[in-house]
């Protein structure tokens, strides 16, 4: 019974995530989520006390999944840590692709990063969602900093590099690139960010 309950909850979250990644949190009404998931309103409120609470749970789940993928990407595998970090930035452009999904069953062409998509939008309308996103970005920056510490240890960046400050600088750089890419509707900001990242990391220690 618990498994069935969790399956229904996850189904609602899956449908909501696809819609919100495409249209934004405010742009998707509750009725649209219900229609995409094929459930009555009562079923939604059985799992979520409000749309805001739904958004908070959705973001928590998304961030946990994002961090698990990041941990897998950054885990030592015999390659220089700098290379693993650059792979992460190289994938950033892909994570900003348009979903193009208007229903839960639509085939997504890509998957927008909800952290980038919703940060500016929900910061002004929901304190709970803002804090969830803030905590999530802090954890992402912490993972990047640890990868940079590994890069210092294996010599793929200079020992003098400040891992914590550099991690924050790079994350801010790529968040800004994401906004510019939306305005320009091309990938040039990501290309510039990739070059700037190499400059920030500098030459290898050995």
NORBEL-V482080 format. One line per field, one symbol per residue. ss: DSSP state (~ for helix, > for strand, _ for the rest). burial: 1 if it has 16 or more other ideal C-beta (glycine too) atoms within 10 Angstrom, else 0. Layout:
# NORBEL-V482080
ss->???
burial->???
This chain:
# NORBEL-V482080
ss->_~~~~~~~~~~~~~~~~~~~~~~______~~~~~~~~___~~~~~~~___~~~~~~~~~~~~~~~~~~~~~~~~______~~~~~~~~~~~~~~~__________________~~~~~~~~~~___~~~~~~~~~~~~~~~~~~~~~~~~~~~~________~~~~~~~~~~~~~~~~~~~~~~___~~~~~~~~~~~~~~_____
burial->00000001101110111111111010010001110110100011001100110111111011100100010001000000110111011001101100101001000000111111111001000100110110011001101111111111010110001010011111101110110010000000110011001000100010
